[in-house]
Amino acid sequence: MKSRARCIARSRAWWLPAALAGVAVLAVVGSAHQRGLPSEGRAREYDADVPKTILELQQFRLTQSIRITSRAGREGVATLTNLSPESNAWYLLEVAWSDGAPKRAYHLENPNPHDRRLLLEQQFRSGLVIEDGAGRYPCDLFSAGPPDVLEQGRSSGRVFASLCGSRLYLRNPGKGRHTTLETATDFLRDRVWGGEEAIVLGHHLLADANRDTAKVAKDVRAAASARTAGRPGPLAASIDPKYADSVLMSTHLGIRLEDPGVSRLSPGVWYAALGNPGIYVSILQPNFIAHEILQRRDGANKLDGVEANALCYLIAFDLDQFDLAYALGTEHPEVDWSDHILERMKNPVLPGPDGIGGIAPLTATGLVGPTDARRTVATFTSGFKRTHGAFKQGPLALQNHGSHYGFVEHGVVFSKLQPGLATIVVLDDDSVEMKTWEAADNQMLSSIKFARQNGVPIVEFDRALRLPMAGRLVSQWGAGNWSGSEDAKLRTIRAGAAIQRRDGKRFLIYAVFSTATPSAMARVFEAYDCQYAMLLDMNALEHTYLAVYRQSDSHLVIDHLLDGMSVLDKSSAAGPPVPRFVGFPDNRDFFYLMRRPINPEQP
């Protein structure tokens, strides 16, 4: 909580030097809002069901404008907008020259938002000043050229172009990688009549294509050793006692274990990952789960024999050691209307459910930024594309324009968070929560750094019973928007995320189910005593991708939760593989985990 308090204090005060510049500043707009409470005008602008810009979705934004003059005597006005003062990571700089040249906009990223601030000051010829701790650094963006520093950065060919001695970056659009499957799917969806039906049929026919099973054996010594190892990791799954001496042998687990002597894993037990303290892996078949959980009377269906014997792979991250972040892909998720909603839920006046049809002039890179990349230890794919990220059936289909899934990056709202939807939230103190969003939760929007919604909960914690229970819509194909075939055959490869608590510690768990319905996912997450769980993406290895990075000597090693996921990274005979999301842009959105510095004052 100390980091949050520090960020609050700084975010309230950092505009004062600019405001005190008096006549030098043409305008300082929005600086009087209270934390969590935008001005009435901004709130009305945000809520209005009218066409708007991406800026008008940022109700906490702070804006400055000053007059600028280039070295050649060119005059104009620069406008700097801090898009989310509590996050303080993203700024939009707009430049309008008085000679009639088109207005230009530049999306800037502050790589050190806790300690670094950007502001405009007239007395500096450069206009832009960077406050960094006790230092103040003029950043000359306008006087050089032509082309000026900003245009040089734009034409640099870099997704993140360094400015002002790497104290900030200009975000440039890049071409996100598409897999062969995605290219074929997009072609069918966009250019072939009846293509969507063909895609659904293809998913149905290939539903169990990734099904994986393990060789099961009895090994009393290995099982006893696993149970008594006293590991500091997450809680083990609740297993039927008749499987207590069983071990599983999987040939597809791609995460290497800290103990090289372990080749046969006890079901539901966690094992430390090699070279990455605070990361643990586990495997389980649903039919090994304790009988009282499999027979629990909640929203889940009885499991069929195929999914009951299908392996699921889980990886857990100790949230005391890692920060979680979220990033949009270069293309997905989009912000326009989903094709999936009822026609009567669409307002033909609006380009999208929140009044925007695109995110320009902001830029989505599909890539971890240079500063975050240095401490990134894992990435995994996020949720549905906008195409399927809304409801066609059930109560959620009949409210809020079909309840399109919301998402927030660095405090910037790209799609509003909708009530009733399962949500991963990262707050400005870097704490991670998972919850079903409620309208009252909008009060904490100013404190949100990252958020992603995807459908409805798979597991929620029942406070009366003090047990995790399957979500009430887990067995309802349409109302839960689980995707699959219309005859409710929902079995396919799926990924999900969950939160587990143990002895005051919290673990983020990511799981890939080689073939499963939402009911099977619920039973597995219940077995691991997860307090909340939600679906992410599905249908293919590229949509359920997770990679972990570790150093071996001087080399970066990429371990995948399933070894088949390695095809998603770039490789060549001349060098080591280049990891997806970290080494090159991707068209899909994703989460990434960064190791926290041992020294809390270290950036």
C-alpha positions as CSV (number, residue, x, y, z in Angstrom):
1,M,0.0,0.0,0.0
2,K,3.0,2.3,0.5
3,S,3.6,2.4,-3.3
4,R,0.0,3.4,-3.9
5,A,0.2,6.2,-1.4
6,R,3.4,7.5,-2.9
7,C,1.9,7.4,-6.4
8,I,-1.3,9.3,-5.2
9,A,0.7,12.0,-3.6
10,R,2.9,12.6,-6.6
11,S,0.0,12.4,-9.1
12,R,-1.8,15.2,-7.2
13,A,1.2,17.5,-7.1
14,W,3.1,17.1,-10.3
15,W,1.3,19.6,-12.4
16,L,1.9,22.5,-9.9
17,P,5.1,23.8,-11.6
18,A,3.3,24.1,-14.9
19,A,0.3,25.7,-13.3
20,L,2.5,28.3,-11.5
21,A,4.0,29.3,-14.8
22,G,1.0,31.6,-15.2
23,V,0.6,33.3,-18.5
24,A,3.1,30.9,-20.1
25,V,0.5,28.2,-20.0
26,L,-2.4,28.5,-22.3
27,A,-4.5,25.9,-20.5
28,V,-4.4,23.4,-17.7
29,V,-7.6,21.4,-17.9
30,G,-8.8,18.8,-15.4
31,S,-6.3,19.3,-12.6
32,A,-8.9,19.9,-9.9
33,H,-10.5,16.4,-9.9
34,Q,-10.5,14.4,-6.7
35,R,-9.1,10.9,-6.7
36,G,-11.7,8.6,-8.2
37,L,-14.1,11.5,-8.9
38,P,-13.8,13.1,-12.3
39,S,-15.5,16.5,-12.9
40,E,-19.2,16.4,-13.7
41,G,-18.5,17.4,-17.3
42,R,-16.0,14.6,-17.7
43,A,-18.3,12.0,-16.1
44,R,-21.2,13.0,-18.4
45,E,-18.8,12.9,-21.4
46,Y,-17.7,9.4,-20.4
47,D,-21.3,8.1,-19.9
48,A,-22.9,9.7,-22.9
49,D,-24.2,7.2,-25.5
50,V,-22.8,9.3,-28.4
51,P,-19.9,9.1,-30.8
52,K,-16.7,10.2,-29.1
53,T,-13.0,10.1,-29.3
54,I,-10.7,7.8,-27.4
55,L,-9.6,10.9,-25.4
56,E,-13.2,11.5,-24.3
57,L,-13.2,8.0,-22.7
58,Q,-10.4,9.1,-20.4
59,Q,-12.4,10.9,-17.7
60,F,-9.4,11.5,-15.4
61,R,-7.1,13.0,-18.0
62,L,-5.1,16.1,-17.4
63,T,-4.2,18.5,-20.3
64,Q,-1.8,21.3,-20.8
65,S,-1.2,23.6,-23.8
66,I,1.7,26.1,-24.5
67,R,2.9,28.1,-27.4
68,I,6.0,26.7,-29.1
69,T,8.6,28.1,-31.6
70,S,11.0,26.1,-33.7
71,R,14.6,27.2,-34.3
72,A,13.5,28.3,-37.8
73,G,10.9,30.6,-36.3
74,R,7.9,28.3,-36.9
75,E,5.1,28.9,-34.4
76,G,2.5,26.7,-33.0
77,V,0.7,25.2,-30.0
78,A,1.7,22.0,-28.2
79,T,-0.9,20.1,-26.1
80,L,0.2,17.4,-23.6
81,T,-2.4,15.1,-22.1
82,N,-1.6,12.7,-19.2
83,L,-4.2,10.0,-20.1
84,S,-4.3,8.5,-16.7
85,P,-2.6,10.5,-13.9
86,E,-2.7,7.7,-11.4
87,S,-0.9,5.3,-13.8
88,N,1.2,8.2,-15.2
89,A,2.6,5.9,-18.0
90,W,0.9,7.2,-21.2
91,Y,0.8,10.7,-22.6
92,L,-0.5,12.1,-25.8
93,L,1.4,15.0,-27.3
94,E,-0.4,17.0,-30.1
95,V,1.4,19.6,-32.2
96,A,-0.5,22.2,-34.3
97,W,1.7,24.5,-36.3
98,S,0.2,27.9,-37.4
99,D,1.4,27.5,-41.0
100,G,-1.5,25.2,-41.8
101,A,0.3,21.9,-41.6
102,P,-1.8,19.0,-40.5
103,K,-2.0,18.5,-36.7
104,R,0.1,15.7,-35.5
105,A,-0.3,13.5,-32.5
106,Y,2.4,11.4,-30.7
107,H,1.7,8.6,-28.2
108,L,4.5,8.8,-25.6
109,E,5.3,6.2,-22.9
110,N,6.9,7.0,-19.6
111,P,9.0,4.0,-18.6
112,N,9.4,5.1,-15.0
113,P,5.9,6.3,-14.0
114,H,6.5,6.1,-10.2
115,D,9.3,8.7,-10.3
116,R,9.2,10.5,-13.6
117,R,6.8,13.2,-14.8
118,L,6.3,15.0,-18.1
119,L,5.2,18.6,-18.3
120,L,5.2,21.6,-20.6
121,E,6.9,24.8,-19.6
122,Q,7.2,28.0,-21.7
123,Q,10.5,29.2,-20.3
124,F,12.3,26.3,-21.8
125,R,12.8,26.6,-25.5
126,S,12.2,22.9,-25.8
127,G,8.7,23.2,-24.2
128,L,8.8,19.7,-22.7
129,V,10.4,19.1,-19.3
130,I,11.0,15.7,-17.6
131,E,11.0,15.7,-13.8
132,D,13.0,12.7,-12.6
133,G,13.4,12.5,-8.8
134,A,15.2,15.7,-7.9
135,G,16.3,16.4,-11.5
136,R,14.7,18.4,-14.3
137,Y,15.6,17.7,-17.9
138,P,14.6,19.9,-20.8
139,C,13.6,17.7,-23.7
140,D,14.1,19.5,-27.1
141,L,11.5,18.0,-29.3
142,F,10.5,21.0,-31.5
143,S,13.5,23.1,-32.4
144,A,15.6,20.7,-34.4
145,G,15.0,19.7,-38.0
146,P,13.2,19.4,-40.2
147,P,12.4,16.7,-39.5
148,D,12.1,17.4,-35.8
149,V,13.0,14.8,-33.1
150,L,9.4,13.5,-33.0
151,E,9.3,12.9,-36.8
152,Q,12.7,11.3,-36.6
153,G,11.3,8.9,-34.0
154,R,8.3,8.2,-36.1
155,S,10.3,7.3,-39.1
156,S,12.9,5.3,-37.2
157,G,11.4,1.9,-37.9
158,R,11.3,1.1,-34.2
159,V,8.1,0.2,-32.3
160,F,9.5,2.0,-29.3
161,A,11.6,4.9,-30.4
162,S,13.9,6.3,-27.7
163,L,13.6,10.1,-26.9
164,C,15.4,12.4,-24.5
165,G,18.1,10.0,-23.6
166,S,15.7,7.1,-23.3
167,R,13.8,8.9,-20.5
168,L,10.7,8.3,-22.6
169,Y,9.6,6.4,-25.7
170,L,7.5,7.3,-28.8
171,R,5.1,4.4,-29.5
172,N,4.9,3.6,-33.2
173,P,2.6,1.1,-34.9
174,G,4.1,-2.2,-35.9
175,K,2.8,-5.2,-37.9
176,G,1.7,-7.9,-35.5
177,R,2.4,-11.5,-36.4
178,H,-0.5,-13.7,-37.5
179,T,-0.3,-17.4,-37.4
180,T,-1.4,-19.6,-40.3
181,L,-4.5,-20.6,-38.4
182,E,-5.4,-17.0,-37.7
183,T,-4.9,-15.9,-41.3
184,A,-7.1,-18.7,-42.6
185,T,-9.8,-18.0,-39.9
186,D,-9.8,-14.2,-40.7
187,F,-10.1,-15.0,-44.4
188,L,-13.1,-17.2,-43.8
189,R,-14.7,-14.8,-41.4
190,D,-14.2,-11.7,-43.6
191,R,-14.4,-12.8,-47.2
192,V,-16.4,-16.0,-47.4
193,W,-20.1,-16.1,-47.2
194,G,-21.0,-18.5,-44.3
195,G,-17.4,-18.4,-43.1
196,E,-18.3,-18.0,-39.5
197,E,-20.4,-21.2,-39.6
198,A,-17.5,-23.0,-41.3
199,I,-15.2,-21.8,-38.4
200,V,-17.6,-23.1,-35.8
201,L,-17.9,-26.4,-37.6
202,G,-14.1,-26.7,-37.8
203,H,-13.7,-26.1,-34.1
204,H,-16.4,-28.7,-33.5
205,L,-14.7,-31.3,-35.7
206,L,-11.2,-30.6,-34.2
207,A,-12.5,-30.2,-30.6
208,D,-10.3,-33.0,-29.2
209,A,-7.4,-32.5,-31.5
210,N,-5.2,-31.4,-28.6
211,R,-6.4,-33.9,-26.1
212,D,-3.5,-35.2,-24.0
213,T,-3.4,-38.1,-21.5
214,A,-0.6,-39.3,-19.3
215,K,0.7,-42.7,-18.5
216,V,-0.4,-43.5,-15.0
217,A,1.7,-45.7,-12.7
218,K,2.0,-46.6,-9.0
219,D,5.1,-45.2,-7.3
220,V,4.7,-45.1,-3.6
221,R,8.1,-43.6,-2.9
222,A,7.7,-40.8,-5.5
223,A,4.2,-40.0,-4.4
224,A,5.2,-39.9,-0.7
225,S,8.2,-37.8,-1.4
226,A,6.0,-35.3,-3.3
227,R,3.5,-35.1,-0.5
228,T,6.0,-34.6,2.3
229,A,8.4,-32.2,0.5
230,G,7.0,-29.2,2.4
231,R,7.0,-27.1,-0.7
232,P,6.4,-23.3,-0.1
233,G,4.2,-23.1,-3.2
234,P,0.4,-23.2,-3.7
235,L,-2.0,-25.6,-2.1
236,A,-2.0,-29.0,-3.8
237,A,-5.3,-30.2,-5.4
238,S,-7.7,-32.4,-3.4
239,I,-7.3,-35.9,-4.8
240,D,-9.3,-39.0,-4.4
241,P,-7.4,-41.2,-1.9
242,K,-7.3,-44.1,-4.2
243,Y,-4.9,-42.2,-6.4
244,A,-2.6,-41.2,-3.5
245,D,0.2,-43.4,-4.7
246,S,-0.2,-42.7,-8.4
247,V,2.2,-40.7,-10.6
248,L,1.7,-39.2,-14.0
249,M,4.2,-39.2,-16.9
250,S,3.6,-36.5,-19.5
251,T,5.7,-36.1,-22.6
252,H,4.4,-32.6,-23.4
253,L,5.1,-30.5,-20.3
254,G,7.6,-27.9,-21.5
255,I,8.5,-26.3,-18.1
256,R,11.7,-27.7,-16.8
257,L,11.7,-28.6,-13.1
258,E,14.2,-27.4,-10.4
259,D,14.7,-31.1,-9.3
260,P,16.1,-32.8,-12.4
261,G,15.5,-36.2,-10.9
262,V,11.7,-35.8,-11.0
263,S,10.2,-37.4,-14.2
264,R,7.0,-38.7,-12.8
265,L,4.7,-36.2,-11.2
266,S,2.2,-36.8,-8.4
267,P,-1.2,-35.5,-9.6
268,G,-2.2,-32.1,-8.2
269,V,1.2,-31.5,-6.5
270,W,3.2,-28.4,-7.3
271,Y,6.9,-28.6,-8.4
272,A,9.3,-25.6,-8.5
273,A,10.2,-24.5,-12.0
274,L,13.9,-24.5,-13.0
275,G,15.7,-21.2,-12.6
276,N,12.7,-19.1,-11.6
277,P,12.0,-18.8,-7.9
278,G,8.3,-18.3,-7.1
279,I,7.0,-20.3,-10.2
280,Y,5.5,-23.7,-9.8
281,V,3.9,-26.3,-12.2
282,S,1.4,-29.1,-11.7
283,I,-0.6,-31.5,-13.8
284,L,-3.9,-33.3,-13.2
285,Q,-6.6,-35.3,-14.8
286,P,-10.1,-34.4,-13.6
287,N,-11.0,-38.0,-12.8
288,F,-8.4,-37.9,-10.0
289,I,-10.2,-35.2,-8.2
290,A,-11.8,-35.9,-4.8
291,H,-15.2,-37.4,-5.0
292,E,-16.9,-34.8,-2.9
293,I,-15.8,-32.1,-5.4
294,L,-16.8,-34.0,-8.5
295,Q,-20.2,-34.5,-7.0
296,R,-20.6,-31.0,-5.7
297,R,-24.0,-29.6,-6.4
298,D,-23.4,-26.3,-8.1
299,G,-23.5,-25.0,-11.7
300,A,-21.3,-27.6,-13.2
301,N,-22.3,-30.6,-15.4
302,K,-21.1,-34.2,-14.8
303,L,-17.9,-34.7,-16.8
304,D,-17.8,-37.1,-19.7
305,G,-15.2,-39.8,-20.0
306,V,-13.1,-37.9,-22.6
307,E,-12.6,-34.7,-20.6
308,A,-12.3,-36.6,-17.3
309,N,-9.2,-38.4,-18.6
310,A,-7.7,-35.4,-20.4
311,L,-4.6,-33.8,-18.9
312,C,-4.6,-30.2,-17.7
313,Y,-1.3,-28.3,-17.2
314,L,-1.1,-25.6,-14.5
315,I,1.5,-23.0,-13.6
316,A,1.4,-20.7,-10.5
317,F,3.1,-17.4,-9.8
318,D,3.7,-16.1,-6.3
319,L,2.3,-12.6,-6.4
320,D,4.7,-11.4,-3.7
321,Q,7.4,-11.8,-6.3
322,F,5.8,-10.7,-9.6
323,D,3.9,-7.8,-11.1
324,L,1.2,-8.5,-13.6
325,A,0.6,-6.3,-16.7
326,Y,-1.6,-6.4,-19.8
327,A,-1.1,-5.2,-23.3
328,L,-3.2,-4.8,-26.4
329,G,-2.2,-6.6,-29.6
330,T,-1.6,-4.6,-32.8
331,E,-5.1,-5.5,-33.9
332,H,-7.0,-7.3,-31.2
333,P,-9.2,-6.9,-29.3
334,E,-10.9,-4.2,-31.4
335,V,-13.3,-1.6,-30.0
336,D,-16.0,-1.6,-32.6
337,W,-19.2,-3.7,-32.5
338,S,-19.0,-7.5,-32.0
339,D,-20.6,-9.5,-34.8
340,H,-22.0,-11.7,-32.0
341,I,-24.7,-9.4,-30.5
342,L,-28.4,-9.2,-31.2
343,E,-29.0,-6.6,-33.9
344,R,-31.4,-4.7,-31.7
345,M,-28.6,-4.1,-29.2
346,K,-26.6,-2.1,-31.7
347,N,-27.0,1.7,-31.9
348,P,-26.5,2.5,-35.6
349,V,-25.3,6.0,-34.6
350,L,-22.3,4.7,-32.8
351,P,-19.2,3.2,-34.4
352,G,-18.9,0.9,-31.3
353,P,-20.6,0.2,-28.0
354,D,-18.6,2.9,-26.2
355,G,-18.9,5.5,-28.9
356,I,-15.5,4.8,-30.6
357,G,-14.7,2.7,-33.6
358,G,-10.9,2.8,-33.3
359,I,-8.1,3.9,-30.9
360,A,-6.3,6.5,-33.0
361,P,-4.3,8.6,-32.2
362,L,-3.1,6.0,-29.6
363,T,-1.0,3.1,-30.6
364,A,-1.2,-0.5,-29.6
365,T,2.1,-2.2,-30.1
366,G,1.5,-5.9,-29.3
367,L,4.9,-5.9,-27.6
368,V,6.4,-5.6,-24.1
369,G,8.1,-2.2,-23.8
370,P,12.0,-2.1,-23.5
371,T,12.1,-1.3,-19.8
372,D,9.5,-3.9,-18.8
373,A,11.1,-6.5,-21.1
374,R,14.3,-6.5,-18.9
375,R,12.4,-8.1,-16.0
376,T,9.7,-10.0,-17.8
377,V,9.7,-13.7,-16.9
378,A,6.4,-14.9,-18.5
379,T,3.8,-14.1,-21.1
380,F,0.4,-15.6,-21.8
381,T,-2.4,-14.9,-24.2
382,S,-5.5,-13.1,-23.1
383,G,-9.2,-13.5,-23.9
384,F,-11.5,-13.5,-26.9
385,K,-11.3,-11.2,-29.9
386,R,-14.0,-8.5,-30.1
387,T,-15.8,-10.7,-32.7
388,H,-16.9,-13.1,-30.0
389,G,-16.3,-10.8,-27.0
390,A,-20.0,-10.0,-26.3
391,F,-23.3,-11.9,-25.7
392,K,-25.9,-13.1,-28.0
393,Q,-28.1,-15.0,-25.5
394,G,-29.1,-14.7,-21.9
395,P,-29.5,-11.7,-19.6
396,L,-26.1,-10.1,-20.4
397,A,-27.1,-10.0,-24.1
398,L,-29.9,-7.7,-23.3
399,Q,-28.0,-5.0,-21.4
400,N,-25.2,-2.5,-22.1
401,H,-25.3,-3.1,-25.9
402,G,-24.7,-6.8,-25.4
403,S,-22.1,-6.5,-22.6
404,H,-18.9,-6.3,-24.7
405,Y,-15.8,-7.4,-22.8
406,G,-13.9,-4.5,-21.4
407,F,-10.1,-3.8,-21.2
408,V,-7.8,-1.2,-19.8
409,E,-4.1,-0.7,-20.4
410,H,-1.9,1.6,-18.3
411,G,-5.1,3.2,-16.9
412,V,-6.5,4.0,-20.4
413,V,-10.0,2.7,-21.0
414,F,-10.3,1.2,-24.4
415,S,-13.5,-0.6,-23.7
416,K,-15.6,0.0,-20.6
417,L,-15.7,-2.6,-17.9
418,Q,-19.2,-4.2,-17.9
419,P,-21.2,-5.4,-14.9
420,G,-21.6,-9.2,-14.6
421,L,-18.4,-10.1,-16.3
422,A,-15.3,-11.9,-15.0
423,T,-12.5,-9.5,-14.7
424,I,-8.7,-9.5,-13.9
425,V,-7.7,-6.2,-12.3
426,V,-4.3,-4.7,-11.5
427,L,-4.5,-1.7,-9.2
428,D,-2.1,1.2,-9.0
429,D,-0.4,-0.4,-6.0
430,D,0.3,-3.4,-8.3
431,S,-2.1,-5.7,-6.4
432,V,-4.0,-8.2,-8.5
433,E,-7.6,-9.0,-8.1
434,M,-10.1,-11.2,-9.9
435,K,-13.8,-10.6,-9.5
436,T,-17.2,-10.3,-11.1
437,W,-17.4,-6.6,-12.1
438,E,-20.3,-4.6,-10.5
439,A,-21.5,-1.1,-11.4
440,A,-20.3,0.1,-8.0
441,D,-16.8,-0.9,-8.9
442,N,-16.6,2.0,-11.4
443,Q,-15.7,4.1,-8.4
444,M,-12.2,2.6,-8.5
445,L,-11.6,3.2,-12.2
446,S,-9.0,5.9,-11.5
447,S,-6.9,3.4,-9.5
448,I,-6.9,0.7,-12.2
449,K,-3.7,0.2,-14.2
450,F,-4.7,-2.9,-16.1
451,A,-8.0,-4.8,-16.6
452,R,-9.3,-7.5,-18.9
453,Q,-12.8,-9.1,-19.0
454,N,-13.7,-12.4,-20.6
455,G,-17.1,-13.9,-20.1
456,V,-18.5,-14.9,-16.8
457,P,-16.9,-16.6,-13.8
458,I,-16.0,-20.3,-13.9
459,V,-15.5,-20.4,-10.1
460,E,-16.6,-17.9,-7.4
461,F,-16.1,-18.2,-3.6
462,D,-19.3,-18.9,-1.7
463,R,-18.8,-17.0,1.6
464,A,-21.7,-18.9,3.3
465,L,-20.2,-22.3,2.5
466,R,-16.6,-21.1,2.6
467,L,-16.0,-23.0,-0.5
468,P,-15.2,-22.3,-4.2
469,M,-18.2,-23.1,-6.3
470,A,-18.8,-23.4,-10.0
471,G,-20.3,-20.3,-11.6
472,R,-24.0,-20.4,-12.1
473,L,-23.7,-20.1,-15.9
474,V,-20.9,-22.7,-16.3
475,S,-23.3,-25.2,-17.9
476,Q,-25.3,-22.7,-20.0
477,W,-23.8,-22.5,-23.5
478,G,-25.5,-19.3,-24.7
479,A,-25.9,-17.3,-21.5
480,G,-22.3,-18.0,-20.5
481,N,-20.9,-17.3,-24.1
482,W,-18.5,-20.2,-23.7
483,S,-18.2,-20.6,-27.5
484,G,-18.4,-24.0,-29.2
485,S,-21.2,-25.6,-31.2
486,E,-24.8,-24.6,-30.9
487,D,-25.7,-28.1,-29.6
488,A,-23.6,-27.2,-26.6
489,K,-20.7,-29.4,-27.4
490,L,-18.1,-27.2,-25.7
491,R,-15.2,-29.6,-25.4
492,T,-12.0,-28.2,-26.8
493,I,-8.6,-26.9,-25.6
494,R,-9.1,-24.0,-23.2
495,A,-7.1,-21.8,-21.0
496,G,-8.1,-20.1,-17.8
497,A,-6.8,-18.0,-14.9
498,A,-7.5,-18.2,-11.2
499,I,-6.4,-16.8,-7.8
500,Q,-5.5,-19.1,-4.9
501,R,-4.7,-18.0,-1.4
502,R,-2.5,-19.9,1.0
503,D,-1.2,-18.8,4.4
504,G,-1.5,-15.1,3.6
505,K,0.1,-15.6,0.2
506,R,-1.6,-15.2,-3.2
507,F,-0.9,-17.1,-6.3
508,L,-2.0,-16.4,-9.9
509,I,-2.6,-19.7,-11.6
510,Y,-2.8,-20.1,-15.4
511,A,-4.1,-23.5,-16.7
512,V,-4.3,-25.1,-20.1
513,F,-6.9,-27.9,-20.4
514,S,-6.0,-30.2,-23.3
515,T,-9.8,-30.7,-23.9
516,A,-12.5,-29.6,-21.6
517,T,-15.9,-28.0,-21.1
518,P,-16.2,-25.1,-18.6
519,S,-17.5,-27.7,-16.1
520,A,-14.2,-29.6,-16.2
521,M,-12.4,-26.4,-15.8
522,A,-14.5,-25.5,-12.7
523,R,-13.9,-28.9,-11.1
524,V,-10.1,-28.6,-11.5
525,F,-10.0,-25.0,-10.1
526,E,-12.2,-26.1,-7.2
527,A,-9.9,-29.0,-6.5
528,Y,-7.0,-26.5,-6.2
529,D,-9.1,-24.4,-3.9
530,C,-9.1,-21.4,-6.2
531,Q,-11.3,-18.5,-4.9
532,Y,-12.0,-17.2,-8.3
533,A,-11.4,-18.5,-11.9
534,M,-12.3,-17.3,-15.4
535,L,-11.9,-18.5,-19.0
536,L,-9.3,-16.8,-21.2
537,D,-8.9,-18.1,-24.8
538,M,-9.4,-21.5,-26.5
539,N,-9.4,-23.7,-29.6
540,A,-5.7,-23.8,-30.4
541,L,-2.2,-23.8,-28.9
542,E,-1.6,-20.3,-30.2
543,H,-4.6,-19.0,-28.3
544,T,-3.6,-20.8,-25.1
545,Y,0.1,-19.9,-25.3
546,L,2.3,-19.4,-22.2
547,A,6.1,-19.0,-22.1
548,V,8.5,-18.6,-19.2
549,Y,11.9,-17.1,-19.6
550,R,15.1,-17.9,-17.7
551,Q,18.8,-17.3,-17.9
552,S,21.2,-20.2,-18.5
553,D,24.7,-19.0,-18.5
554,S,24.5,-16.0,-20.8
555,H,21.6,-17.2,-22.9
556,L,17.8,-16.7,-22.6
557,V,15.9,-19.9,-22.5
558,I,12.2,-20.1,-23.4
559,D,10.2,-22.8,-21.6
560,H,6.6,-23.3,-22.7
561,L,3.8,-24.8,-20.6
562,L,3.3,-27.3,-23.5
563,D,6.2,-27.9,-25.7
564,G,4.2,-27.6,-28.9
565,M,3.7,-23.9,-28.1
566,S,7.3,-23.3,-29.2
567,V,6.2,-23.0,-32.9
568,L,4.8,-19.6,-32.0
569,D,8.2,-18.1,-31.4
570,K,10.5,-17.0,-34.2
571,S,13.6,-19.1,-34.9
572,S,16.4,-19.2,-37.3
573,A,19.5,-21.3,-37.9
574,A,21.7,-18.2,-37.2
575,G,20.6,-17.7,-33.6
576,P,18.4,-18.5,-30.6
577,P,14.6,-18.4,-30.8
578,V,12.9,-15.0,-30.4
579,P,10.0,-15.0,-27.9
580,R,6.5,-14.0,-28.9
581,F,5.3,-10.8,-27.3
582,V,8.8,-9.9,-26.1
583,G,10.9,-10.1,-29.2
584,F,8.4,-9.1,-31.9
585,P,4.9,-7.6,-32.1
586,D,1.8,-9.8,-32.1
587,N,-1.7,-9.1,-33.3
588,R,-3.2,-10.6,-30.1
589,D,-3.5,-9.1,-26.6
590,F,-1.6,-10.7,-23.8
591,F,-0.6,-10.6,-20.1
592,Y,3.0,-10.5,-18.9
593,L,4.6,-11.1,-15.5
594,M,7.7,-9.1,-14.3
595,R,9.9,-10.1,-11.4
596,R,9.8,-7.5,-8.7
597,P,13.2,-6.0,-7.8
598,I,14.7,-7.3,-4.6
599,N,15.4,-3.7,-3.6
600,P,12.0,-1.9,-3.6
601,E,13.7,1.4,-4.5
602,Q,15.2,-0.2,-7.6
603,P,13.3,0.7,-10.8
